[in-house]
Amino acid sequence: MTAPKILIVGGGYAGFYTAWKLEKHLRKGEADVTVVDPLPYMTYLPFLPEVAAGSIEPRHIVTGHRRHLKRTHLATGKVTSINHAEKVATITPTDGEPYEFPYDQIVVTAGSVSRTFPIPGIAENAIGLKAVEEAVAIRDRLMSNFGKAASIPPGPERDRLLSVIVVGGGFAGIEVFAELRSLASSLLASHPEISADEVRFNLIEAMGRIMPEVSVPTSEWVLKDLAKRGANVHLDTQVVSAVDGNVELSTGDVIPSDLIIWTAGVMANPQVVKGSDLPADERGRIKGRADLQVGTDDAPVEGAWTAGDISAIPDLTGGGVGGFCVPNAQHAVRQAKLLAKNLVAVLRGEKPQEYKHKNLGAVAGLGLYNGVFQSGKIALKGFVAWVAHRGYHGLAMPSWERKWRVIYDWWNNFWLGRDNTPLPKLDQPRAFFEEYASKPRS
């Protein structure tokens, strides 16, 4: 008898942790596990703002699949179709032709992508914050723009280079906004040609408040703290256009900028959901049960599981928006750990457990030595919250090998300061060679 095949779609938070824990719980030869993802690593997303600010080295916030998944088969590519009725998925590798992959159990953990709107100029000029590559690009753009601005006289072009716009006032937006403001302050020391008044930071938020995850008094404290550092926050304001980098607001203001960061929400990976015959809800998420099987209480889908941002899992604590678990790292990791246990239990003829986790709270870094923490009615602000932020996320980083790399970065930066050297040609590695390479004469 051949071992059942388990296919995990996506190697992010939920996918990586599911595979990692399956390796722990499965007996030798009990099942054959395969993870499909276009990337060879899992990214610890809460650290992206610190990568953008130069506080952590980019490679240190990713966990390599091949290093940590010793008994799991890894396929580099995307699952472009799921035919669960026949239990066959189509895998499209990064290089090569698509092929069919038969399975016995499927785990859909393809995560989420940036949610955007058809605003002119956004797709061409903005950058998201869902990947480590984006964080690196943001860091290098800001550092390079300071160097360019310092080399030209005051005027419209210099103003554009020294203007940063963040769209979205959730946790991701506020953290990257505050971290970049902190980075900009440190860059002023090495760019005496630029004054602090020339650097303009604008946060655009469509709602009447920021950070809905925390209480109103806490969010108001964050607003005051940002204002002290010269930040401009536009509430109840929408972006109407960003053509040629000229950000037009619903208020009528136009802000030219060379760095527009989009953090206005996420949505379940549409390519995986639409390419599947698994049931989805009206928001485009895979329907999940409390035991993390796909389906509803009345109609479970045998052999299919889901977790993380791509799924709609009931929040049994009653604290979730619309009755479902919110898309964050807390839920993704804990769901994945239980999913692995439940899947093994079902393979052994046992009953799966229901997922129930009360949100521990929310913690955000607001630049060096500053942060905010909210858990129920308890709110911490400033240095204590910053320590809590680094402590929580430092421990949450998977594997001690990764934890020590991040802690080492923090320790080095404490004594040596940030490394504020940009690498603007990182995305064009052959540019120097091509410029001087000899070419055949026509």
C-alpha positions in Angstrom: 0.0 0.0 0.0 1.4 3.4 -1.0 1.6 6.2 1.5 -1.1 8.9 1.0 0.0 12.1 -0.8 -0.4 15.4 0.9 -0.2 18.5 -1.3 0.4 21.9 0.4 -0.4 24.8 -1.8 1.8 27.8 -0.6 4.8 27.9 1.5 4.2 31.0 3.5 3.2 31.2 7.2 0.5 28.6 7.2 2.0 26.3 4.5 5.5 26.3 6.1 4.3 25.6 9.6 1.9 22.9 8.4 4.8 21.1 6.6 7.1 21.7 9.5 4.7 20.2 12.1 3.7 17.3 9.8 7.4 16.3 9.8 7.2 16.2 13.6 3.9 14.3 13.9 4.0 11.9 10.9 5.6 8.5 11.4 8.2 7.4 8.9 6.5 6.4 5.6 3.0 7.4 7.0 2.5 10.0 4.3 4.3 11.8 1.4 4.2 15.6 1.8 4.9 18.1 -1.1 4.9 21.9 -0.8 4.4 24.0 -3.9 5.5 27.7 -3.8 7.2 30.0 -6.4 9.6 31.2 -3.6 12.1 29.0 -1.8 11.4 30.6 1.6 8.8 31.8 4.0 8.9 35.5 4.8 8.2 36.8 8.4 6.0 39.7 7.3 6.0 41.7 10.6 9.7 42.5 10.1 9.2 44.0 6.6 9.0 47.6 8.0 12.3 47.1 9.9 13.9 45.7 6.7 12.7 48.8 4.9 14.2 51.0 7.6 17.6 49.1 7.4 17.3 47.7 11.0 17.4 44.0 9.9 19.2 42.3 7.0 16.7 41.1 4.4 17.8 37.5 4.3 17.4 37.2 8.1 13.6 37.5 8.0 13.1 34.6 5.6 13.2 31.0 6.5 14.5 28.7 3.8 12.3 25.8 2.9 15.2 23.4 2.1 17.1 24.2 5.2 14.2 23.5 7.6 11.9 21.0 5.7 14.1 17.9 5.6 11.5 15.3 4.8 9.2 17.3 2.6 9.3 17.4 -1.2 9.6 20.9 -2.6 8.3 22.1 -6.0 9.1 25.6 -7.2 6.1 26.9 -9.1 2.4 27.7 -8.7 -0.7 25.6 -8.4 -2.7 27.0 -11.2 -5.7 24.6 -11.0 -7.3 22.4 -8.3 -9.8 19.8 -9.4 -10.7 18.3 -6.1 -13.5 16.2 -7.6 -10.8 14.2 -9.2 -8.1 15.0 -6.6 -5.7 16.4 -9.2 -3.9 19.7 -9.1 -2.0 21.4 -12.0 1.4 22.6 -11.1 3.1 25.2 -13.3 6.8 25.3 -12.5 8.8 28.5 -12.7 10.6 27.0 -15.7 9.0 24.2 -17.7 5.6 22.9 -18.8 2.6 22.5 -16.4 1.9 19.0 -15.1 -0.8 17.2 -13.2 -0.2 16.1 -9.6 -2.6 13.6 -8.0 -3.1 13.8 -4.3 -5.1 12.3 -1.5 -5.2 15.3 0.9 -4.8 18.9 -0.1 -3.9 21.9 2.2 -4.7 25.3 0.6 -2.5 27.9 2.3 -1.7 30.3 -0.5 -2.0 33.4 1.6 -3.0 36.8 0.5 -1.9 39.6 -1.9 -2.1 43.4 -1.8 -5.7 44.6 -2.4 -5.7 47.5 -4.8 -8.3 49.6 -6.7 -8.3 50.8 -10.3 -6.8 54.1 -9.5 -4.9 55.7 -12.4 -1.1 55.5 -11.9 -1.1 53.3 -8.8 -0.1 50.1 -10.7 2.6 51.9 -12.5 4.1 54.0 -9.7 3.3 52.5 -6.3 5.0 49.6 -4.5 3.4 47.2 -2.0 4.8 45.7 1.3 4.0 42.0 1.0 7.5 40.7 0.1 11.0 41.2 1.3 12.0 42.3 -2.2 9.6 45.2 -1.9 11.0 46.2 1.5 14.5 46.2 0.1 13.4 48.3 -2.9 11.7 50.9 -0.5 14.9 51.1 1.6 17.2 51.7 -1.3 14.8 54.1 -3.0 14.6 56.3 0.1 18.4 56.2 0.7 19.1 56.9 -3.0 16.6 59.8 -3.2 18.4 61.5 -0.3 21.7 61.3 -2.2 20.1 62.6 -5.4 18.3 65.4 -3.5 21.5 66.5 -1.8 23.2 67.0 -5.2 20.6 69.3 -6.7 19.4 72.8 -5.7 16.1 73.4 -3.9 13.1 73.1 -6.3 10.2 70.9 -7.4 12.5 67.9 -8.3 14.2 68.0 -4.9 10.8 68.2 -3.2 9.5 65.2 -5.1 12.6 63.1 -4.1 12.2 64.0 -0.4 8.4 63.2 -0.3 7.2 59.9 0.9 3.6 58.8 0.7 2.1 55.8 2.5 -1.5 54.8 1.5 -3.3 52.8 4.3 -3.4 53.5 8.0 -3.5 49.9 9.3 -0.7 48.3 11.2 1.5 47.7 8.1 1.0 51.2 6.9 1.7 52.9 10.3 4.7 50.7 11.0 6.5 51.3 7.7 5.5 55.0 7.8 7.0 55.4 11.3 10.1 53.2 10.6 10.9 55.2 7.4 10.5 58.5 9.3 13.0 57.2 11.8 15.4 56.2 8.9 15.0 59.6 7.3 16.0 61.3 10.5 19.1 59.2 10.7 19.9 60.0 7.0 19.9 63.8 7.7 23.1 63.4 9.8 25.0 62.2 6.7 23.3 64.6 4.3 24.0 68.1 5.8 22.7 69.7 2.5 19.1 68.6 3.5 17.2 70.2 6.3 14.5 68.3 8.3 11.8 70.7 7.1 12.4 69.6 3.5 11.5 65.9 4.2 7.8 65.4 3.9 5.9 62.3 5.0 2.2 61.9 4.2 -0.1 59.1 5.3 -3.4 58.7 3.4 -6.2 56.9 5.2 -9.8 56.6 3.8 -11.3 56.0 7.2 -11.7 58.5 10.0 -9.1 56.8 12.2 -5.9 54.7 12.0 -5.1 51.3 13.4 -8.6 49.8 13.9 -6.9 46.9 15.8 -6.3 49.2 18.8 -8.6 51.4 20.9 -9.4 55.0 19.8 -7.3 56.6 22.6 -4.3 54.5 21.6 -4.7 55.4 17.9 -5.0 59.0 18.8 -1.8 58.8 20.8 0.0 57.4 17.7 -1.3 60.3 15.6 0.1 62.8 18.1 3.4 61.0 18.3 3.7 61.0 14.5 2.8 64.7 14.4 5.6 65.5 16.8 8.0 64.0 14.2 6.6 66.2 11.4 4.3 63.6 9.8 1.2 64.6 8.0 -1.8 62.3 8.3 -4.8 62.7 6.0 -7.9 61.0 7.5 -11.2 60.5 5.5 -9.1 61.0 2.4 -8.7 58.8 -0.7 -6.2 58.7 -3.5 -7.9 59.7 -6.8 -4.8 59.5 -9.1 -1.1 58.8 -9.0 -0.2 59.4 -12.7 3.5 60.2 -13.2 3.9 60.1 -9.4 1.6 63.1 -8.8 -0.7 61.9 -6.0 -4.0 63.6 -6.2 -6.2 63.3 -3.2 -10.0 63.5 -2.8 -9.5 66.8 -0.9 -8.1 68.3 -4.1 -4.4 68.4 -2.9 -1.7 67.1 -5.3 1.5 65.7 -3.8 4.4 64.8 -6.2 6.4 61.9 -4.8 9.0 59.4 -6.0 8.1 56.9 -3.3 4.5 55.8 -3.0 3.9 52.8 -0.7 0.5 51.0 -0.9 -0.6 49.1 2.3 -4.4 49.6 2.0 -5.4 46.0 2.8 -5.0 42.5 1.5 -7.2 39.9 -0.2 -7.1 36.1 -0.5 -4.9 34.9 -3.3 -7.4 35.2 -6.3 -5.4 32.9 -8.7 -5.7 29.9 -6.4 -9.3 30.5 -5.3 -10.6 31.1 -8.8 -8.6 28.2 -10.2 -10.2 25.8 -7.7 -13.5 23.9 -7.4 -13.4 24.2 -3.6 -16.2 26.3 -2.1 -15.5 30.1 -1.6 -17.3 32.9 0.1 -18.5 36.2 -1.3 -15.1 37.8 -0.3 -13.1 35.3 -2.4 -11.9 33.2 0.5 -11.9 29.4 0.8 -14.7 28.3 3.1 -13.3 26.6 6.2 -14.7 24.9 9.2 -13.6 25.3 12.8 -11.6 22.0 12.5 -9.8 23.6 9.5 -11.3 21.2 6.9 -12.7 22.9 3.8 -16.5 23.3 3.7 -19.3 24.1 6.2 -20.6 22.5 9.4 -23.2 20.7 7.3 -21.1 19.9 4.3 -17.4 19.2 4.9 -15.2 18.5 1.9 -13.3 15.3 2.5 -9.6 15.5 1.9 -9.3 19.3 1.8 -7.9 21.6 4.4 -7.2 25.3 4.6 -5.7 27.9 6.9 -4.2 31.4 7.0 -5.2 34.5 5.0 -6.7 32.6 2.1 -9.3 31.0 4.3 -12.5 32.0 6.1 -12.2 30.2 9.4 -14.9 30.8 12.1 -13.6 32.6 15.2 -15.1 30.6 18.0 -14.1 33.3 20.5 -16.6 35.7 19.0 -13.9 38.4 18.5 -13.4 38.1 14.8 -14.7 40.5 12.2 -17.9 39.1 10.7 -17.5 36.0 12.9 -14.2 34.9 11.2 -10.6 34.9 12.2 -8.8 38.1 11.0 -5.9 37.6 8.5 -2.8 37.9 10.7 0.3 36.0 11.7 -1.1 34.9 15.1 -4.0 33.0 13.5 -2.0 31.6 10.5 0.7 30.0 12.6 -1.6 28.6 15.2 -4.1 27.3 12.6 -1.2 25.6 10.8 0.0 23.9 13.9 -3.5 22.5 14.6 -4.1 21.7 11.0 -1.0 19.4 11.0 -2.3 17.6 14.1 -5.8 17.3 12.7 -4.7 16.0 9.4 -2.5 13.3 11.1 -5.5 12.4 13.3 -7.8 11.9 10.3 -5.2 9.7 8.6 -5.2 7.6 11.8 -9.0 7.4 12.0 -9.2 9.9 14.9 -11.4 13.0 15.3 -10.0 16.4 14.6 -10.1 19.3 17.1 -11.7 22.7 16.6 -9.5 25.8 16.3 -10.1 28.4 19.0 -7.7 31.2 19.8 -8.3 34.5 21.5 -6.3 37.3 20.0 -3.4 38.1 22.3 -3.4 41.8 21.3 -1.6 44.0 18.9 1.9 45.4 19.0 3.6 47.8 16.6 7.1 49.3 16.2 7.1 53.1 15.5 10.8 53.5 14.8 13.8 53.1 17.1 12.8 53.0 20.9 9.2 53.7 20.2 6.1 51.5 19.9 2.6 50.8 20.9 0.9 47.7 22.4 -2.8 46.9 23.0 -4.3 43.9 24.7 -7.9 44.3 25.8 -8.0 47.5 27.9 -4.3 47.4 28.6 -2.2 49.8 26.5 1.5 50.4 26.5 3.2 53.2 24.7 6.8 54.3 23.9 9.9 52.5 24.9 8.2 49.7 26.9 5.9 48.9 24.0 8.9 48.9 21.6 10.7 46.3 23.8 7.5 44.2 23.8 7.3 44.5 20.0 10.8 43.3 19.5 10.5 40.6 22.2 7.3 39.2 20.8 8.3 39.1 17.2 11.9 38.0 18.0 10.5 34.9 19.8 7.8 34.4 17.1 10.4 34.1 14.3 10.6 30.4 13.4 13.7 28.4 14.4 16.4 29.5 16.7 18.8 29.8 13.8 16.6 32.7 12.4 16.0 34.2 15.8 19.7 34.6 16.5 20.3 36.2 13.1 17.7 38.9 13.8 18.9 39.5 17.4 22.4 39.8 16.0 21.3 42.5 13.6 19.6 44.4 16.5 22.8 44.1 18.6 25.1 45.3 15.9 22.9 48.2 15.0 22.8 49.2 18.7 26.5 49.6 18.8 27.3 50.5 15.2 24.2 52.3 14.0 22.3 51.4 10.8 24.0 50.7 7.6 22.7 53.5 5.5 24.4 52.6 2.2 21.9 52.1 -0.6 22.3 49.5 -3.4 20.3 51.2 -6.1 21.4 48.8 -8.9 20.5 45.6 -7.0 17.7 44.9 -9.4 19.9 45.5 -12.5 23.0 43.3 -11.8 24.1 43.1 -15.4 23.9 46.8 -16.1 27.6 47.5 -15.4 28.8 44.5 -17.4 26.5 45.4 -20.4 27.7 49.0 -20.5 31.2 48.1 -21.3 30.9 44.6 -22.8 32.4 44.3 -26.3 29.8 43.6 -28.9 30.3 42.1 -32.4 30.7 44.6 -35.2 27.8 44.7 -37.7 
